[in-house]
Amino acid sequence: MHGDKVAVIAEDDPDVRDLIEIVLAQSGFTIFHAPDGPAAIAAVREHQPLLTTLDVNMPGMDGFAVAKRLREFSQTYLIMITALTQEIDIIRGFEAGADDYLVKPFRPRELRARADSMLRRVAFADGTFGQDPPPSTPAPPPQRAPESWAAAAVREFQEEMSPDSRRRHAHRYEPAPAPPAQPTPPASPVAPASDPAPAPRAAAPAAPVTPVVPLVPTRPTPPSSEARAEGNALIFRDLTVDTTTGQASRDGRSLSLTDPQLQLLVSLLGSGRRVRSKADLVLALRGEQFVTSHFVNEADKRAVEGHIAGLRQALGDDEASPRYIETVRGVGFRLAG
């Protein structure tokens, strides 16, 4: 069983480590540090954290190898935080066992939003959603010179979260006043209409003509491309997902899906042939509803592509001639027709 709001930070850069610690402490986590790969494995095994952040380029063992070792014994929510932005690196991260992928430099509020989204899903699973979290004491800010991007992000984040800053910027969150009503201009006088011209004499009605309707062979109704609900199950062709237990099966055989893959599959089954954009699916994974450019970036969208690729592989689906998930180029994904 995971520890109660315990987090392990595997990071060898002290500035980045301090930034992550401050953000997670704001969310109420108890923090443990690991400066390299072997230490990260030992810390996760000992503390059984709810959340683990993992750098890729660490001494001793890279983050991809560490993630694979962690997945042998732990279900900790794993966020890879790295400067690697290539698509192949992101896909490697998810294939190694990562649940999320964050690219440096990142905004502290973005990491906070991801951590809080993960906590909401845990609260739903435990039946504690809606309860007030215990108060947390933020860690003291680090004092370093020269100031790196991470140290600058720490300082800006703490300034934004201070009560004085919130009072000074309270006007940003107040609704804008409604514009004053414009007076309605008086109506212009209408000139009297001239005498109407005499109507032309109607022509004699023509004899009715009976139209000839050609016989067209009826076509059979194609099978529905929408998923149907039966009790707690969503069914699409030979694919079944139990929304209560989170179990998925194809043609009666159980499927082994990761949590993000299962969430994406349920989202697509609920949407049918309606196209879901990549940004929309990013927010579905976080439990959010509205797209904001501040929180959805290109790395997030590539992460969804990686999850969809893994889901297709688990379903035995072919992107060229899909049976379950269809790609709409430049937009997103939907159920295959």
Wavefront OBJ file of the C-alpha trace (Angstrom):
o trace
v 0.000 0.000 0.000
v 1.305 3.442 -0.903
v 2.440 5.815 1.827
v 0.096 8.610 2.867
v 1.128 11.516 0.582
v 4.792 10.493 0.487
v 6.922 11.520 -2.509
v 10.411 10.524 -3.644
v 12.383 13.044 -5.733
v 15.118 11.404 -7.836
v 17.145 14.383 -9.096
v 20.878 15.209 -9.016
v 20.506 18.952 -9.781
v 20.056 20.728 -6.402
v 18.161 23.702 -7.867
v 15.638 21.517 -9.690
v 15.353 19.258 -6.631
v 14.556 22.253 -4.392
v 11.956 23.527 -6.857
v 10.170 20.153 -7.019
v 10.276 19.834 -3.233
v 8.660 23.246 -2.689
v 5.878 22.525 -5.198
v 5.097 19.078 -3.751
v 5.277 20.396 -0.191
v 2.583 22.924 -1.167
v 0.408 19.896 -2.054
v 1.038 18.329 1.364
v 3.635 15.678 0.474
v 6.349 14.379 2.786
v 9.550 14.408 0.709
v 12.471 11.976 0.435
v 15.473 12.616 -1.832
v 17.502 10.320 -4.076
v 20.598 11.727 -5.874
v 21.032 8.834 -8.334
v 19.341 5.782 -9.835
v 20.244 3.094 -7.271
v 19.308 5.442 -4.416
v 15.930 6.107 -6.091
v 15.164 2.380 -6.281
v 16.102 1.931 -2.619
v 14.026 4.967 -1.525
v 10.897 3.788 -3.368
v 11.276 0.272 -1.960
v 11.654 1.630 1.589
v 9.026 4.415 1.666
v 6.422 3.107 -0.838
v 5.626 6.651 -2.083
v 2.382 7.744 -3.664
v 4.328 9.912 -6.156
v 7.855 9.690 -7.573
v 9.593 12.224 -9.823
v 12.437 10.838 -11.876
v 15.179 12.582 -13.842
v 16.502 10.729 -16.893
v 20.140 11.841 -16.875
v 21.325 10.737 -13.438
v 24.640 9.195 -12.365
v 24.814 5.450 -11.820
v 21.710 4.485 -13.834
v 19.566 6.444 -16.284
v 15.910 7.169 -15.608
v 14.598 4.697 -18.205
v 16.371 1.789 -16.498
v 15.243 3.016 -13.073
v 11.602 3.184 -14.226
v 11.704 -0.420 -15.460
v 13.176 -1.590 -12.134
v 10.531 0.344 -10.169
v 7.699 -1.250 -12.123
v 8.900 -4.688 -10.979
v 7.683 -4.006 -7.436
v 5.933 -0.604 -7.187
v 2.812 1.104 -8.550
v 3.957 4.600 -7.509
v 2.679 7.386 -9.784
v 5.821 8.109 -11.821
v 6.496 11.514 -13.407
v 9.600 11.785 -15.572
v 11.059 15.314 -15.424
v 13.780 15.792 -18.010
v 15.182 18.120 -20.659
v 14.813 15.424 -23.366
v 12.096 16.602 -25.764
v 12.383 14.200 -28.716
v 9.374 12.017 -29.469
v 11.446 8.838 -29.153
v 12.524 9.852 -25.628
v 8.938 10.502 -24.539
v 7.776 7.154 -25.951
v 10.694 5.380 -24.255
v 9.671 6.965 -20.967
v 6.100 5.698 -21.175
v 7.198 2.260 -22.360
v 9.547 2.081 -19.355
v 6.598 2.644 -17.013
v 6.149 6.417 -16.605
v 2.635 7.762 -15.943
v 3.445 11.356 -16.915
v 6.237 13.279 -18.662
v 7.296 16.870 -17.902
v 9.920 18.775 -19.891
v 12.455 21.153 -18.317
v 12.249 24.072 -17.884
v 8.715 23.773 -16.523
v 6.336 26.083 -14.663
v 5.866 25.284 -10.961
v 2.103 25.676 -11.318
v 2.089 23.026 -14.040
v 3.773 20.467 -11.781
v 1.392 21.446 -8.967
v -1.606 20.915 -11.279
v -0.363 17.457 -12.308
v 0.233 16.412 -8.695
v -3.188 17.686 -7.593
v -4.852 15.890 -10.515
v -3.222 12.631 -9.440
v -4.394 13.211 -5.844
v -7.988 13.715 -7.034
v -7.963 10.329 -8.764
v -6.563 8.712 -5.617
v -9.238 10.444 -3.512
v -11.978 9.138 -5.816
v -10.584 5.604 -5.527
v -10.351 5.837 -1.708
v -13.737 7.514 -1.270
v -12.175 10.592 0.368
v -12.799 13.084 -2.433
v -14.163 16.396 -1.131
v -12.611 16.163 2.324
v -10.378 19.012 3.424
v -6.663 18.084 3.182
v -4.473 18.575 6.256
v -2.563 21.892 6.343
v 0.953 21.739 4.983
v 3.977 23.846 5.764
v 5.934 24.870 2.656
v 9.662 24.270 2.713
v 11.940 27.325 3.071
v 13.231 28.809 -0.220
v 16.772 27.836 -1.257
v 19.483 30.527 -1.289
v 21.758 30.041 -4.278
v 23.868 32.212 -6.554
v 24.039 32.555 -9.466
v 20.314 31.953 -9.905
v 19.419 29.090 -12.271
v 16.074 28.746 -14.073
v 14.845 26.405 -11.342
v 15.881 28.785 -8.535
v 14.178 31.671 -10.333
v 11.035 29.559 -10.711
v 11.104 28.818 -6.970
v 11.317 32.517 -6.114
v 8.533 33.523 -8.535
v 6.278 30.687 -7.368
v 6.651 31.649 -3.709
v 6.025 35.312 -4.489
v 2.849 34.441 -6.412
v 1.590 32.222 -3.588
v 2.174 34.802 -0.825
v -0.962 36.470 0.706
v 0.311 39.992 -0.130
v 0.692 39.067 -3.794
v -2.801 37.600 -3.908
v -4.296 40.781 -2.441
v -2.378 42.975 -4.874
v -3.562 40.921 -7.852
v -7.074 40.189 -6.650
v -8.461 42.331 -9.478
v -7.272 39.692 -11.954
v -9.857 37.255 -10.651
v -12.759 39.712 -10.335
v -15.270 39.686 -13.197
v -15.067 42.630 -15.547
v -17.910 45.179 -15.150
v -20.673 44.919 -17.687
v -20.604 47.608 -20.401
v -23.257 50.366 -20.048
v -26.441 49.808 -21.983
v -26.613 51.720 -25.251
v -29.788 53.856 -25.822
v -32.065 52.587 -28.545
v -32.254 55.071 -31.475
v -35.767 56.320 -32.355
v -37.469 54.526 -35.173
v -37.477 56.280 -38.555
v -40.915 57.242 -39.984
v -42.175 54.804 -42.554
v -43.316 56.244 -45.866
v -46.830 55.213 -46.929
v -46.875 52.420 -49.417
v -48.002 53.175 -52.957
v -51.008 51.492 -54.467
v -50.186 47.902 -55.345
v -50.000 46.944 -58.966
v -52.838 44.794 -60.243
v -52.103 41.090 -59.883
v -51.614 39.197 -63.165
v -54.375 36.829 -64.243
v -53.677 33.272 -63.101
v -53.090 30.740 -65.819
v -55.323 27.719 -66.160
v -54.126 24.820 -63.980
v -52.275 22.083 -65.797
v -53.332 18.476 -65.592
v -51.672 16.620 -62.681
v -48.747 14.426 -63.620
v -48.043 11.283 -61.633
v -44.271 11.046 -60.935
v -42.471 7.858 -61.810
v -40.432 6.596 -58.834
v -37.590 4.275 -59.848
v -37.131 1.161 -57.784
v -33.886 1.338 -55.800
v -32.629 -1.769 -54.023
v -32.420 -1.232 -50.283
v -29.008 -1.532 -48.629
v -28.481 -3.302 -45.331
v -27.925 -0.982 -42.361
v -24.199 -0.887 -41.488
v -23.216 -1.964 -37.974
v -23.216 0.814 -35.372
v -19.874 2.567 -34.770
v -20.986 3.692 -31.306
v -20.153 1.915 -28.075
v -23.148 0.683 -26.084
v -23.565 0.492 -22.325
v -24.783 -2.660 -20.603
v -24.889 -2.174 -16.850
v -21.408 -1.091 -15.757
v -19.798 -2.252 -19.018
v -18.977 -0.341 -22.211
v -19.030 -2.606 -25.274
v -17.650 -1.843 -28.735
v -17.572 -4.744 -31.167
v -15.656 -7.533 -29.341
v -14.129 -5.070 -26.855
v -15.571 -4.790 -23.309
v -14.555 -2.431 -20.482
v -15.982 -2.769 -16.972
v -16.025 0.811 -15.635
v -16.419 -0.412 -12.050
v -13.453 -2.786 -11.845
v -11.358 -1.178 -14.598
v -10.995 -4.530 -16.368
v -10.813 -4.601 -20.179
v -11.182 -7.657 -22.417
v -11.167 -8.390 -26.100
v -13.131 -11.341 -27.443
v -13.351 -12.666 -23.878
v -9.584 -12.452 -23.219
v -8.362 -10.077 -20.513
v -6.177 -7.134 -21.594
v -3.282 -5.705 -19.579
v -3.603 -1.903 -19.851
v -1.893 0.896 -17.941
v -4.052 3.446 -16.111
v -3.572 6.163 -18.788
v -4.388 3.670 -21.553
v -7.565 2.592 -19.744
v -8.653 6.206 -19.168
v -8.114 7.076 -22.840
v -10.033 3.991 -23.952
v -13.009 4.834 -21.713
v -12.959 8.463 -22.959
v -13.016 7.360 -26.605
v -15.749 4.782 -25.970
v -17.867 7.504 -24.402
v -17.346 9.815 -27.400
v -18.115 7.402 -30.236
v -17.378 8.919 -33.636
v -16.891 12.413 -32.210
v -13.250 13.425 -32.638
v -11.354 13.997 -29.373
v -8.443 16.406 -29.737
v -5.089 15.610 -28.163
v -5.445 18.558 -25.778
v -8.885 17.289 -24.765
v -7.448 13.839 -24.018
v -4.575 15.378 -22.015
v -7.121 17.032 -19.740
v -9.180 13.836 -19.565
v -6.104 12.106 -18.111
v -5.788 14.873 -15.519
v -9.479 14.964 -14.636
v -9.806 18.510 -16.026
v -12.527 19.799 -18.340
v -11.389 22.979 -20.100
v -8.459 23.467 -22.464
v -5.963 26.174 -21.454
v -2.749 26.848 -23.354
v -0.978 27.376 -20.026
v -1.327 23.747 -18.982
v -1.358 21.807 -22.278
v 1.891 21.877 -24.233
v 3.366 19.889 -27.107
v 5.065 17.430 -24.749
v 1.650 16.636 -23.215
v 0.174 15.969 -26.649
v 3.104 13.722 -27.618
v 2.547 11.857 -24.365
v -1.035 11.142 -25.439
v 0.270 9.869 -28.775
v 2.565 7.515 -26.863
v -0.332 6.226 -24.737
v -2.502 5.704 -27.836
v 0.338 3.813 -29.566
v 0.655 1.514 -26.540
v -3.137 1.069 -26.396
v -3.243 0.101 -30.073
v -0.491 -2.439 -29.480
v -2.395 -3.960 -26.556
v -5.596 -4.154 -28.651
v -3.800 -5.608 -31.675
v -5.119 -2.687 -33.727
v -3.621 -1.482 -37.013
v -3.364 2.280 -37.537
v -3.488 1.867 -41.347
v -6.804 -0.060 -41.226
v -8.103 0.479 -37.698
v -10.772 -1.673 -36.112
v -10.993 0.200 -32.792
v -9.177 3.584 -32.794
v -8.975 5.873 -35.829
v -6.477 8.739 -36.166
v -7.827 12.025 -37.552
v -4.694 13.695 -38.910
v -3.883 17.026 -37.342
v -6.827 16.821 -34.920
v -6.934 13.776 -32.656
v -8.613 10.372 -32.318
v -12.027 8.694 -32.388
v -13.615 5.243 -32.583
v -13.173 3.542 -35.932
v -16.183 3.509 -38.211
l 1 2 3 4 5 6 7 8 9 10 11 12 13 14 15 16 17 18 19 20 21 22 23 24 25 26 27 28 29 30 31 32 33 34 35 36 37 38 39 40 41 42 43 44 45 46 47 48 49 50 51 52 53 54 55 56 57 58 59 60 61 62 63 64 65 66 67 68 69 70 71 72 73 74 75 76 77 78 79 80 81 82 83 84 85 86 87 88 89 90 91 92 93 94 95 96 97 98 99 100 101 102 103 104 105 106 107 108 109 110 111 112 113 114 115 116 117 118 119 120 121 122 123 124 125 126 127 128 129 130 131 132 133 134 135 136 137 138 139 140 141 142 143 144 145 146 147 148 149 150 151 152 153 154 155 156 157 158 159 160 161 162 163 164 165 166 167 168 169 170 171 172 173 174 175 176 177 178 179 180 181 182 183 184 185 186 187 188 189 190 191 192 193 194 195 196 197 198 199 200 201 202 203 204 205 206 207 208 209 210 211 212 213 214 215 216 217 218 219 220 221 222 223 224 225 226 227 228 229 230 231 232 233 234 235 236 237 238 239 240 241 242 243 244 245 246 247 248 249 250 251 252 253 254 255 256 257 258 259 260 261 262 263 264 265 266 267 268 269 270 271 272 273 274 275 276 277 278 279 280 281 282 283 284 285 286 287 288 289 290 291 292 293 294 295 296 297 298 299 300 301 302 303 304 305 306 307 308 309 310 311 312 313 314 315 316 317 318 319 320 321 322 323 324 325 326 327 328 329 330 331 332 333 334 335 336 337
